[in-house]
Amino acid sequence: MTLLGVTKRCCLIWTLLSLSIVYGIEKKSPLKLYDVPKAMVIYKISGGGVLSEDVNLSIKGKAKLRFKEWGNVEFLEKELEETTTGALHYKKEYHLCKKRQEKQVLDVDFHTKKIHERPLPKGKKRQKITAGLEPEGQQMVANVVCNMWRGRGVRRCIYKGIPLFTEYRALGLLYREEAVDVIFDINITNTSECTIPSFPVEKFALYTASFKTKNKKSSAPFEERLKQSIVIFEKKGLKEEKLSPKQKQKLLNILAEPMYVSQKKMLPNLLKILKKTRVCLSQAGDTTEANRCMKALVQIKSYFTDNRDNHIDDWDKEREGVLDAFDEKIGMLQSHMKCIRSAKYFSDLATCMKQ
């Protein structure tokens, strides 16, 4: 090939390369949300605190974060349980599954058995996970050394952009996610493990009212409600240590709103079931019939706690004792019913039930 031919060929290659850059034909490098290409993190969830006098909250659960392509495809799955003990008995289980890929986010709603699809905001970068936080040394989490960051009511430990430890504290309440295992092996980090169920898909525009309804807010897990409380403290410049007991309880009532709504409906329903079961038991002729009467009570009790110990072994021997216990429970709950109906907040209900 002559020198002139070589020169023309080089010019042609350079022209094509220039055009590809101008018109975006070249392959773009993937956006790196994490500084590792793929990983799976398993978390332990814990927390709780005092919601009101004689009512304690306990949080427990687990979570998995899985991603590939430097985080451009990401799955998050959580299973957690909120339980109260003391004057009020409440239990709520949450199963959350979210998938983010390319230009959309898929949220699985296991209650309605639907999938909410939302487009990602165009031109808007994901908020930096350490935004507003200050560095606070290093810590070992799940055998990995991560950088600890602290802000008002928030602590995070980050490794290569991956959160290994997240903690929220406000009003004496705590929510914590701590990694117990971090895996970078490609053979184990199969993102299909968090399978999106075959539910109907509902598409939403960004920030529509559908995602801001009161019902959606009140049914949010404790983590989201506690984070919102921290945001309110930050925006209003409130200092928790300067709050009066009345002000603190007012904020705690807002956090406990879903529990209040649930208990407000459940307690009158419990009274009805107790009365119905009492009538059924009074007519039971043997142990089999007596246990059949207890079935509805066992089901509603499991809503409050895991204790299902309402089985009758020998109706002839236990009859009088069981009926007396029902009379006592019905009388107690009946005496509280006027207070329960007039209760406007979670703390009001707690006061009713401890009387």
C-alpha positions as CSV (number, residue, x, y, z in Angstrom):
1,M,0.0,0.0,0.0
2,T,1.3,3.4,-1.0
3,L,1.9,6.2,1.6
4,L,-1.0,8.1,0.0
5,G,-3.3,5.0,0.6
6,V,-2.2,4.7,4.2
7,T,-2.9,8.4,4.8
8,K,-6.4,8.1,3.2
9,R,-7.2,5.0,5.3
10,C,-6.1,6.7,8.6
11,C,-8.2,9.8,7.7
12,L,-11.3,7.6,7.1
13,I,-10.8,5.8,10.4
14,W,-10.4,9.1,12.2
15,T,-13.5,10.5,10.5
16,L,-15.6,7.5,11.5
17,L,-14.3,7.7,15.1
18,S,-15.2,11.4,15.3
19,L,-18.7,10.9,14.0
20,S,-19.3,8.1,16.5
21,I,-18.3,10.4,19.3
22,V,-20.4,13.3,18.0
23,Y,-23.6,11.2,17.5
24,G,-23.1,9.0,20.5
25,I,-22.5,5.8,18.5
26,E,-19.6,4.8,20.8
27,K,-20.4,2.4,23.6
28,K,-20.7,4.3,26.8
29,S,-19.1,3.0,30.0
30,P,-21.7,1.9,32.6
31,L,-22.4,4.2,35.4
32,K,-20.9,2.8,38.6
33,L,-23.1,3.1,41.6
34,Y,-20.8,0.7,43.5
35,D,-17.1,0.3,43.2
36,V,-17.4,-3.5,42.7
37,P,-19.1,-5.1,39.7
38,K,-21.4,-7.5,41.6
39,A,-22.1,-8.6,45.2
40,M,-24.6,-9.9,47.6
41,V,-25.0,-8.6,51.1
42,I,-27.1,-10.3,53.8
43,Y,-28.4,-8.2,56.7
44,K,-29.8,-8.7,60.1
45,I,-32.5,-6.2,61.1
46,S,-33.1,-5.2,64.7
47,G,-34.4,-2.3,66.7
48,G,-37.3,-1.0,68.9
49,G,-37.8,1.2,71.9
50,V,-40.6,2.6,74.1
51,L,-43.6,4.0,72.3
52,S,-45.5,5.1,75.3
53,E,-45.8,4.2,79.0
54,D,-46.2,0.4,79.3
55,V,-45.8,-0.2,75.5
56,N,-42.5,-1.4,74.1
57,L,-41.7,-1.9,70.4
58,S,-39.5,-4.6,69.0
59,I,-38.2,-4.9,65.4
60,K,-36.6,-7.9,63.9
61,G,-36.0,-9.2,60.4
62,K,-33.6,-9.9,57.6
63,A,-32.7,-8.4,54.2
64,K,-30.7,-9.1,51.1
65,L,-29.1,-6.7,48.6
66,R,-28.0,-8.1,45.3
67,F,-26.6,-6.3,42.3
68,K,-24.6,-6.7,39.1
69,E,-23.2,-4.4,36.4
70,W,-21.8,-2.1,39.1
71,G,-25.2,-1.6,40.6
72,N,-27.1,-0.8,37.4
73,V,-29.2,-3.9,38.0
74,E,-30.2,-4.1,41.7
75,F,-32.5,-6.2,43.9
76,L,-33.5,-5.5,47.5
77,E,-35.6,-7.8,49.6
78,K,-36.7,-7.4,53.2
79,E,-38.7,-9.4,55.6
80,L,-39.4,-7.8,59.0
81,E,-41.7,-7.9,61.9
82,E,-42.9,-5.1,64.2
83,T,-44.2,-6.3,67.6
84,T,-45.5,-4.4,70.7
85,T,-45.7,-5.8,74.2
86,G,-47.2,-4.4,77.4
87,A,-50.6,-2.6,77.5
88,L,-51.1,-3.2,73.7
89,H,-50.3,-6.3,71.7
90,Y,-49.7,-5.7,68.0
91,K,-47.8,-7.6,65.3
92,K,-47.2,-6.5,61.7
93,E,-45.2,-8.4,59.1
94,Y,-43.7,-6.8,56.0
95,H,-42.3,-8.5,52.9
96,L,-40.7,-6.0,50.6
97,C,-39.1,-6.6,47.2
98,K,-37.7,-4.0,44.8
99,K,-35.9,-4.2,41.6
100,R,-34.1,-1.3,39.9
101,Q,-32.9,-1.7,36.3
102,E,-32.0,0.6,33.5
103,K,-34.7,3.3,33.5
104,Q,-37.3,1.9,35.9
105,V,-38.0,0.7,39.4
106,L,-40.4,-2.2,40.2
107,D,-42.0,-2.3,43.7
108,V,-43.8,-5.5,44.7
109,D,-46.9,-5.0,46.8
110,F,-47.6,-8.4,48.4
111,H,-50.7,-7.1,50.1
112,T,-52.5,-6.1,46.9
113,K,-50.6,-8.6,44.8
114,K,-49.5,-5.9,42.3
115,I,-46.3,-4.5,41.0
116,H,-45.8,-0.8,40.8
117,E,-43.6,0.3,38.0
118,R,-42.0,3.8,38.1
119,P,-39.6,5.4,35.7
120,L,-36.3,6.8,37.1
121,P,-36.0,10.6,37.0
122,K,-34.3,11.7,33.9
123,G,-31.0,13.5,34.3
124,K,-31.2,13.2,38.1
125,K,-28.3,11.4,39.8
126,R,-28.8,9.1,42.7
127,Q,-28.2,10.9,45.9
128,K,-24.8,10.1,47.4
129,I,-25.3,7.7,50.3
130,T,-23.0,9.8,52.6
131,A,-24.7,13.1,51.7
132,G,-24.9,15.3,54.8
133,L,-22.8,12.9,56.9
134,E,-19.4,13.4,58.5
135,P,-16.6,10.7,58.5
136,E,-16.1,8.9,61.8
137,G,-13.2,6.4,61.4
138,Q,-13.5,2.8,60.4
139,Q,-15.3,-0.3,61.7
140,M,-15.3,-4.0,61.0
141,V,-18.6,-5.3,59.8
142,A,-19.1,-8.9,58.5
143,N,-15.3,-9.3,58.4
144,V,-15.0,-6.2,56.1
145,V,-13.4,-2.9,57.1
146,C,-15.8,-0.1,56.2
147,N,-15.8,3.7,56.6
148,M,-18.2,4.9,59.3
149,W,-20.2,8.1,58.7
150,R,-22.4,10.0,61.1
151,G,-25.1,12.6,60.9
152,R,-28.1,13.7,63.0
153,G,-29.8,10.4,64.0
154,V,-28.0,8.5,61.3
155,R,-24.9,6.3,61.1
156,R,-23.6,4.4,58.1
157,C,-20.6,2.2,57.4
158,I,-19.7,2.1,53.7
159,Y,-17.4,-0.2,51.7
160,K,-16.8,0.7,48.1
161,G,-20.2,2.4,48.0
162,I,-22.0,-0.6,49.6
163,P,-23.9,0.1,52.9
164,L,-22.8,-2.6,55.4
165,F,-24.3,-0.9,58.5
166,T,-27.2,1.6,58.7
167,E,-28.7,2.9,61.9
168,Y,-31.4,5.4,62.6
169,R,-32.1,6.8,66.1
170,A,-34.8,9.3,67.1
171,L,-37.1,9.8,70.1
172,G,-35.4,6.9,71.9
173,L,-36.2,4.5,69.1
174,L,-33.8,2.5,67.0
175,Y,-33.7,0.8,63.6
176,R,-30.6,-1.0,62.5
177,E,-29.5,-3.0,59.4
178,E,-26.1,-4.7,59.9
179,A,-24.4,-7.0,57.3
180,V,-23.7,-10.5,58.6
181,D,-22.3,-11.8,55.3
182,V,-20.8,-10.1,52.1
183,I,-20.2,-12.2,49.0
184,F,-18.5,-11.1,45.9
185,D,-18.4,-14.6,44.2
186,I,-20.2,-14.4,40.8
187,N,-21.5,-18.0,41.2
188,I,-23.4,-17.0,44.4
189,T,-24.7,-13.5,43.6
190,N,-27.4,-14.6,41.2
191,T,-29.8,-11.7,41.1
192,S,-32.6,-13.9,40.0
193,E,-32.9,-15.2,43.7
194,C,-35.1,-12.2,44.4
195,T,-37.7,-13.2,41.9
196,I,-40.3,-10.6,40.9
197,P,-43.7,-12.5,41.2
198,S,-46.0,-12.6,38.2
199,F,-48.4,-10.0,39.6
200,P,-50.2,-7.5,37.4
201,V,-48.1,-4.4,36.7
202,E,-49.4,-0.9,37.4
203,K,-47.4,2.0,35.7
204,F,-47.1,5.3,37.5
205,A,-45.7,8.6,36.5
206,L,-43.1,10.1,38.8
207,Y,-44.3,11.6,42.1
208,T,-48.0,11.1,41.5
209,A,-50.6,11.3,44.2
210,S,-50.8,7.5,44.0
211,F,-47.6,7.3,45.9
212,K,-48.4,10.0,48.4
213,T,-51.7,8.9,49.8
214,K,-52.4,8.9,53.5
215,N,-53.0,5.1,53.4
216,K,-49.6,4.6,51.8
217,K,-47.9,6.7,54.4
218,S,-49.6,5.1,57.3
219,S,-48.8,1.5,56.1
220,A,-45.1,2.3,55.6
221,P,-42.6,0.2,57.6
222,F,-41.2,1.6,60.9
223,E,-37.9,2.3,59.2
224,E,-39.5,4.8,56.7
225,R,-41.5,6.5,59.5
226,L,-38.4,6.9,61.7
227,K,-36.3,8.3,58.8
228,Q,-39.1,10.8,58.1
229,S,-39.0,11.9,61.8
230,I,-35.3,12.5,61.5
231,V,-35.9,14.7,58.4
232,I,-38.5,16.7,60.3
233,F,-36.1,17.3,63.1
234,E,-33.5,18.5,60.6
235,K,-35.8,20.8,58.7
236,K,-37.4,22.4,61.8
237,G,-34.1,22.6,63.7
238,L,-35.6,20.7,66.7
239,K,-33.4,19.4,69.4
240,E,-34.6,16.1,70.9
241,E,-33.1,16.8,74.3
242,K,-35.1,20.0,74.7
243,L,-38.5,18.4,73.9
244,S,-41.0,18.3,76.7
245,P,-42.5,14.8,77.5
246,K,-45.8,16.0,75.9
247,Q,-44.0,17.1,72.7
248,K,-42.1,13.8,72.5
249,Q,-45.2,11.7,73.0
250,K,-46.9,13.7,70.3
251,L,-44.2,12.8,67.8
252,L,-44.2,9.2,69.0
253,N,-48.0,9.0,68.3
254,I,-47.3,10.0,64.7
255,L,-44.8,7.2,64.4
256,A,-47.2,4.8,66.0
257,E,-50.1,5.8,63.7
258,P,-50.4,2.5,61.8
259,M,-50.5,0.6,65.2
260,Y,-53.2,3.0,66.5
261,V,-55.4,2.5,63.4
262,S,-55.0,-1.3,63.6
263,Q,-55.7,-1.5,67.3
264,K,-58.7,0.8,67.1
265,K,-60.4,-1.7,64.8
266,M,-59.1,-4.8,66.3
267,L,-60.0,-4.3,70.0
268,P,-63.8,-4.0,69.4
269,N,-63.5,-7.0,67.0
270,L,-61.7,-9.0,69.7
271,L,-64.6,-8.2,72.2
272,K,-67.1,-9.5,69.7
273,I,-65.2,-12.7,69.1
274,L,-64.7,-13.3,72.8
275,K,-68.4,-13.0,73.4
276,K,-69.3,-15.3,70.4
277,T,-66.7,-17.8,71.6
278,R,-68.1,-17.7,75.1
279,V,-71.6,-18.5,73.9
280,C,-70.3,-21.3,71.7
281,L,-68.3,-22.8,74.6
282,S,-71.3,-22.8,76.9
283,Q,-73.1,-25.0,74.4
284,A,-70.1,-27.4,73.7
285,G,-70.8,-31.0,74.6
286,D,-67.3,-32.4,74.4
287,T,-63.6,-31.5,73.8
288,T,-63.8,-31.6,70.0
289,E,-66.7,-29.1,70.0
290,A,-64.9,-26.8,72.5
291,N,-61.8,-26.6,70.4
292,R,-63.9,-25.9,67.4
293,C,-65.3,-22.9,69.3
294,M,-61.8,-21.7,70.1
295,K,-60.8,-21.6,66.4
296,A,-61.8,-18.0,65.7
297,L,-60.0,-16.8,68.9
298,V,-56.8,-18.6,68.0
299,Q,-56.8,-16.9,64.6
300,I,-57.2,-13.4,65.9
301,K,-54.7,-14.0,68.7
302,S,-52.1,-14.9,66.2
303,Y,-52.5,-11.4,64.8
304,F,-51.2,-10.0,68.0
305,T,-48.5,-12.6,69.0
306,D,-47.1,-16.0,68.0
307,N,-48.7,-17.5,71.1
308,R,-51.5,-19.9,69.9
309,D,-51.8,-21.8,73.2
310,N,-55.6,-22.0,73.4
311,H,-56.0,-25.7,73.0
312,I,-58.4,-27.5,75.3
313,D,-57.3,-31.0,76.4
314,D,-60.2,-32.2,78.5
315,W,-63.4,-30.1,78.3
316,D,-65.1,-31.9,81.2
317,K,-62.2,-30.9,83.6
318,E,-61.4,-27.5,82.1
319,R,-65.0,-26.2,81.4
320,E,-65.5,-24.1,84.5
321,G,-62.1,-22.6,84.6
322,V,-62.2,-21.7,80.8
323,L,-65.6,-20.1,81.1
324,D,-64.6,-18.1,84.2
325,A,-61.5,-16.8,82.3
326,F,-63.6,-15.7,79.4
327,D,-66.0,-13.9,81.7
328,E,-63.1,-12.1,83.2
329,K,-61.6,-11.1,79.8
330,I,-64.9,-10.0,78.4
331,G,-65.7,-7.9,81.5
332,M,-62.3,-6.2,81.4
333,L,-62.4,-5.4,77.7
334,Q,-66.0,-4.3,78.0
335,S,-65.1,-1.8,80.8
336,H,-62.4,-0.3,78.5
337,M,-64.5,0.0,75.4
338,K,-65.8,3.6,76.0
339,C,-62.2,4.7,76.5
340,I,-61.1,2.8,73.4
341,R,-63.8,4.4,71.2
342,S,-62.9,7.9,72.4
343,A,-59.1,7.4,72.0
344,K,-57.6,9.7,69.4
345,Y,-54.0,8.7,69.6
346,F,-51.8,5.6,70.3
347,S,-50.9,6.8,73.8
348,D,-54.6,7.2,74.5
349,L,-55.2,3.5,73.7
350,A,-52.3,2.4,75.8
351,T,-53.7,4.4,78.7
352,C,-57.1,2.7,78.2
353,M,-55.7,-0.8,78.2
354,K,-53.5,-0.4,81.3
355,Q,-56.3,0.9,83.5
